[in-house]
Every structure is written in C-alpha cells, then in structure tokens.
Amino acid sequence: MKKIIFFDLDNTLHSTNLKEIPSQTLKLMEKIANTPNMYLGLATGRGPKKIPMLEKYEHLFTYKVFINGAIAYKNNKRVYNNPLKIEDIEQVLSLVDDSKVTIGFVAENTEYVTQHSEEIDYGMKDFDLNLPEIKKDAYKHMDVYQLWIFAKDNKDVEKIANQTRLLCYPWHNGGSDLVDPNTNKAFAIAKLLENETNYQLITVGDGHNDIKMIEMADIGIAMSNSRFTELKEKADYIAPHVDSNQLYDFFKKLNIID
C-alpha cells in the first residue's frame, strides 16, 4: 500500500520563530521522498512563488497544493484551479471602509493590496513576505484565487466575512484569508488523488485551514504548537512543537517510517 503524506508549510515544516526547517524535518522529508511507495505532498496557504524556504527541496514533493487549495499540482503539472468570482471580490470591496481595512488580491504568482497599513506590514513581516504593490483594481486584470483581509482585530474581519459567502481562514490577529466555499486543502488533495488506488493518506498541519485535510485523512496529525483547539480535537495524533526538532523521531515512533 502507498503512503501519501501531505504537510502544511508555516509552523509545520518551517518554523516561523526559528526561520528554518528543522534538521529532523528535513531528514523526514528526504526519507519520505526517497522511500518506495511513499509520496510527499505540500499543502499551504502560500502561492507557488512564495516558498523560498523550500527552494532546495521542492523537487522532493510529488504533490503541491497552494493558496489554501485554489491551485494544485502533480509532478509540477497544474491539475486543478479555482479562481474567485469577480462578483464575490466586488462584494467584499463594497463592505470595506478604506481607512480601516486593507484587502489583498492573491494571484498564482503575485499579490496586490488596496493600501498599505500597519496591519498588513505586521502580517507580511511575520511570515518574511515583502509588502505588495498597491493596485486597487488588480482583480479586473488577472485571476484572483484568494483575498487577504487586514484589520485592527478579528472582529472587524469577521463582520465583513460573515456578510459574504466566502470562507474565512484566520492566520494572525486581524489577518485572514478569504476563499471560495469550494476551495480548501482537502478538496484539492481529493482532486489530486482521485485516480489513485490502494493508498493511506496522512496529513499534518497546525492551522485553521488544515482542519478539513486532517478530517479527511486516514491519519490526521496536528502540531502541538497549533493555537486551534478544533484542529487538535479532530487529529488522531499530536506531533511535537515545530521548534523542538523531533518530527522524524515522532513519525518513526508511529511506524509511519522505518
């Protein structure tokens, strides 16, 4: 039986605090990728051009899910994508007070924002991302797969998100992703694996956007550093904190690897 193992990126494979992929995690990635009948998958909220920490290791991944499931690749070939509808984007913009809330437009390989603010500056720096260019009508000229929303706190984000049909995935206080209701990591993984047979699916993550892929897996693993109780409750196992550098030993203890 094949083992197909998908990992979230930020604070699962890569430590935001240490700004590195811990050595045991690298060892685990290489072990999975180089073991017969084991396949490595990535499932991240980032876009394809926003994963510099994986530059040397991207070749290890058979499957890649980007932008919370809006785009998916197998062997570097795009097999699925689901851009936002323009009417959904314009509804969000109509609900926004320009002086208080910043909206970001996330395309496959670039991003734009409606304005610069303290909130977006904080969010970008926390994840080592550059501040995007301001372009309020960017969505009219490209496929947008995800909106960013930055406000003073989560209540402002929730107030706007609750008036739309879009799903809201928080990633820090006052910062969230808005995606199409049919976009999530689990749906994209299912699309990637729809022609696969006789496999065991294992998923690992720490975020709110990882809940559905944890639920769908034969073995769902939550990182102990996750701040989302629901994720931990739905996981089969809790892995050590990303900064503790114990992920290889943990997988070996579970007999997922030899």
URGIWO-V781677 format. One line per field, one symbol per residue. phi: phi as a letter, one per 30 degrees, with the letter a starting at -180 (. if undefined). psi: psi as a letter, one per 30 degrees, with the letter a starting at -180 (. if undefined). burial: + if it has 9 or more other C-alpha atoms within 8 Angstrom, else -. A space follows every 50 residues. Layout:
# URGIWO-V781677
phi = ???
psi = ???
burial = ???
This chain:
# URGIWO-V781677
phi = .dccbccdcdibdcddddhaceddddddeddddcceibbcbcbbdddecc bddcedbdddcdcbcbhijdbbbbhicdcaabdddeddddddddccdedc bccccccdbabbbdacadddddddddchcdddddadceddbadccaccbb bdadddddddedcbcddccdbaeibbccbeeccaddddddddcdcdbhbc cbbbabcddcedddddddbcbcddddcceddddcddbcddeeddhbdddd ddddidbd
psi = klkjjkkldkgdekjeefhljleeeeeeeeeefgkkgkkkkkjlfllfgh hffgefffffkekkklhggfkkkkhgkkfklillkeeeefeeeffkjfff kkkkjjaegllllflkleeeeeeeefghklklkkjfgeffglkkfkkkkk aelfeeeeeeefglglkkjkflkgklkklkfgjleeeeeeeegfgklilk kkkklflegfeefeeflejkkkkffkgjeeeeefleljllkeffhgeeee eeefgel.
burial = -+++++++++++++++----++-++++++++++----++++++++++--- +--------+++++++++++++++---+++-+++---++-++---+---- +++++++++-++++++--+++-+++--------+++-++---++++++++ ++++-+++-++--++++++++--+++++++--+++++++--+------++ +++++++++++++++-+-++++++++-+--++-++--+++++--++++-+ ++------
